Structures are given as structure tokens and as C-alpha cells.
């Protein structure tokens, strides 16, 4: 067998090997995408539950507000109104999350899937911060002028400080629940819990698909 023929055979073998490796890599990516998608099923279920329950809750809040239209219940109306707006925003974000999850399932590449996962995780963190901003409304809806005049000690000495503390906590959460704090221990601990742990597992599965295959 001539040297030229040997080289041609070797090139042919190398091409088949490269083609096989590419096919194996594609299969691995599809498998990892399926695994990652499966790991996100609890998130999808949570979003559907949140949307359905949230819509019912909004109707209930709207009902209460409609039957409380009076100046004497102004504080309640303001508190309920803020809660209504924040809850509506959360529902819209949850719908967006379902869209992102569908796009994740239909991703054509690992990079595209990773991008959707980053958007989902970032959005989840942001909506959590916004939900916590409304903490004070859970302590203001029952406040009224009658209480302030009849028992100023408890109103100013107990109730108002509680509202101020909740306002500070909500603002702190809104400002600090951000990936710019990723190096802080408390933030890393926070991301190791709940849905963020699910996102982390899905990310790890996608990273496995990026590992190079060797012949």
C-alpha cells in the first residue's frame, strides 16, 4: 500500500471520527437540555399556581376595595391599592417566566438555553425584591385616625416603629437582592435555597454539555 493511500485512509478515518464526536456531542447536549428542562418543572408548576391564586386574590382585594370606598378607610385603600399593583406586577412577571421556560425548552443551543436561564434567575430575584418592598402595607391597612387619637402611645410607640422597620427591611431587600452582591456570603447562601438552587442545578447540567469530548 502506497503512502498516499495510507494518508487518504487516515484522513477518511479522522473525518468519520470527528463526525462521530460531533454527533455524540449533539446527543449529549440534547440529553442535558432535557434533564435541565425536567429539573425546572417544579418552577413551572409554582408559576401556574401563583398565577391562578394571584388572579383570585386580586379579585378578592378589588372586592374589598370597592366596598371600602370612604374617606374613613383611606389608609386601608392606599395599602390595598399598593398591594394590588405589586401583586398584579408579580403575576405579569410569572407569565413572562412561563414564556422564558417555553423558550428554554425550545432552545436550539446550550448558549441560548443558558441565556434564558440567566434571564429567568435574574427576573426571579428582581420580582422577589419588589414583593418585599410592600412589607409595610401588611401593617398599615388597619391603621386609622381613631386609633391615633384614642391610644397615641401604642400608635406612635409600637405601630409606627413596626411600619418603619418593615419599610427599612423591604427597601434593604430591594436594594441588595442583586447579583452585584454575588461575592457576599449571605447572598451565596440565599442563592443556595429554593428555586435558586433549582436554577443552579439546571445551570450545572448545561455546563456538563459544554465539556469537550475526546477521541
C-alpha positions in Angstrom: 0.0 0.0 0.0 1.4 3.3 -1.0 2.0 6.2 1.4 -0.6 8.3 -0.3 -3.3 5.7 0.1 -2.4 5.3 3.8 -2.8 9.1 4.3 -6.1 9.1 2.5 -7.4 6.2 4.7 -6.2 8.1 7.8 -7.9 11.3 6.7 -11.1 9.4 6.0 -11.0 7.7 9.4 -10.3 11.1 11.1 -13.3 12.6 9.3 -15.6 9.8 10.4 -14.2 10.1 14.0 -14.8 13.9 14.0 -18.3 13.3 12.7 -19.0 10.7 15.3 -17.7 13.1 18.1 -19.9 15.9 16.8 -22.9 13.6 16.8 -22.1 12.4 20.3 -21.7 15.9 21.5 -25.1 16.9 19.9 -26.8 13.9 21.6 -25.2 14.9 24.9 -26.4 18.4 24.6 -29.9 17.3 23.8 -29.9 14.9 26.8 -28.6 17.6 29.1 -31.2 20.1 27.8 -33.9 17.5 28.6 -32.5 16.9 32.1 -32.3 20.7 32.8 -35.8 21.2 31.5 -37.1 18.4 33.7 -35.4 19.9 36.7 -37.3 23.1 36.1 -40.7 21.5 36.1 -41.3 22.5 39.8 -40.7 26.1 38.9 -43.2 25.9 36.1 -45.8 24.4 38.4 -45.1 27.1 41.0 -45.7 29.8 38.4 -49.0 28.3 37.3 -50.2 28.1 41.0 -49.0 31.6 41.6 -50.9 33.0 38.6 -54.2 31.2 39.4 -54.1 32.0 43.1 -52.9 35.5 42.3 -55.8 36.3 40.0 -58.3 35.0 42.6 -56.5 37.1 45.2 -56.7 40.2 43.1 -60.4 39.8 42.6 -60.8 39.5 46.4 -58.7 42.6 47.0 -60.7 44.5 44.4 -63.9 43.4 46.0 -62.7 44.7 49.4 -61.6 48.0 48.0 -64.9 48.5 46.2 -66.8 48.0 49.4 -64.5 50.3 51.4 -64.7 53.5 49.3 -64.9 56.1 52.1 -62.5 58.7 53.5 -62.5 56.9 56.8 -60.8 53.9 55.2 -58.3 55.9 53.2 -55.3 54.2 54.7 -56.8 50.8 54.0 -57.5 51.8 50.4 -53.9 53.1 49.9 -52.4 49.9 51.4 -54.7 47.6 49.5 -54.0 49.6 46.3 -50.3 49.2 46.6 -50.7 45.5 47.4 -52.9 45.1 44.3 -50.4 46.8 42.0 -47.5 44.8 43.3 -49.4 41.6 43.1 -50.5 42.3 39.5 -46.9 43.0 38.6 -45.9 39.7 40.1 -48.5 37.9 38.1 -47.3 39.5 34.9 -43.7 38.6 35.7 -44.8 35.0 36.4 -46.4 34.9 32.9 -43.2 36.1 31.5 -41.4 33.3 33.4 -43.6 30.7 31.7 -42.7 32.2 28.3 -39.0 32.0 29.2 -39.4 28.4 30.3 -41.0 27.5 27.0 -38.2 29.3 25.2 -35.7 27.3 27.3 -37.4 24.1 26.3 -37.2 25.1 22.6 -33.6 26.3 22.7 -31.5 25.4 19.7 -28.2 25.5 21.5 -26.7 25.3 25.0 -25.8 29.0 24.9 -29.4 30.0 24.1 -30.6 27.9 26.9 -28.1 29.4 29.3 -29.2 32.9 28.3 -32.9 32.1 29.1 -31.8 30.6 32.4 -29.9 33.7 33.3 -32.9 35.9 32.4 -35.2 33.7 34.5 -33.0 33.7 37.5 -32.4 37.5 37.4 -36.1 38.2 36.9 -36.9 35.9 39.8 -34.5 37.8 42.0 -35.9 41.2 41.0 -39.6 40.3 41.5 -38.8 38.9 44.9 -37.2 42.3 45.9 -40.3 44.1 44.6 -42.6 41.8 46.5 -40.7 42.6 49.7 -40.8 46.3 49.2 -44.5 46.2 50.1 -43.9 44.7 53.6 -45.2 47.9 55.4 -48.7 47.5 53.8 -49.3 44.4 55.9 -49.1 46.6 59.0 -50.7 49.8 57.7 -54.0 48.5 56.3 -55.7 48.6 59.7 -54.3 51.9 60.9 -56.8 54.8 61.3 -57.2 58.2 62.9 -59.4 56.9 65.6 -56.6 54.6 66.9 -54.1 57.5 66.7 -56.4 59.7 68.9 -57.6 57.1 71.3 -54.3 55.4 72.0 -51.4 57.5 70.8 -48.9 55.5 73.0 -49.5 52.3 71.1 -49.9 54.0 67.8 -46.7 56.0 67.9 -44.8 53.9 70.3 -45.4 50.4 68.8 -47.3 50.5 65.5 -45.3 53.3 63.7 -41.9 51.8 64.6 -43.1 48.4 63.3 -44.1 50.0 60.0 -40.8 51.9 59.8 -38.8 48.7 60.4 -40.7 46.9 57.8 -40.2 49.7 55.3 -36.4 49.6 56.0 -36.4 45.8 55.6 -38.3 46.0 52.3 -36.1 48.7 50.9 -32.9 46.9 52.0 -34.1 43.7 50.3 -35.0 45.6 47.1 -31.6 47.3 47.0 -29.5 44.2 48.0 -31.1 41.3 46.2 -28.9 41.8 43.2 -26.2 39.7 41.5 -23.7 42.5 42.2 -23.6 41.0 45.7 -22.6 37.6 44.4 -19.4 37.5 46.4 -21.1 38.1 49.7 -21.6 35.0 51.9 -25.2 35.8 52.8 -26.1 36.2 49.1 -24.4 32.9 48.1 -26.3 31.2 51.0 -29.6 32.8 49.7 -29.0 31.5 46.2 -28.4 28.0 47.5 -32.0 27.8 48.7 -35.4 27.2 47.0 -35.8 28.0 43.3 -32.4 29.5 43.0 -30.9 26.1 43.9 -33.1 24.6 41.1 -31.6 27.2 38.7 -28.1 26.3 39.9 -28.7 22.6 39.2 -30.1 23.3 35.7 -27.0 25.5 35.0 -24.7 22.7 36.1 -26.4 20.3 33.8 -25.9 22.7 30.9 -22.3 23.2 31.7 -21.7 19.4 31.6 -22.9 19.5 27.9 -20.1 22.0 27.2 -17.4 19.7 28.3 -15.2 18.7 25.3 -15.4 15.1 24.0 -12.1 13.4 23.3 -11.3 10.7 20.9 
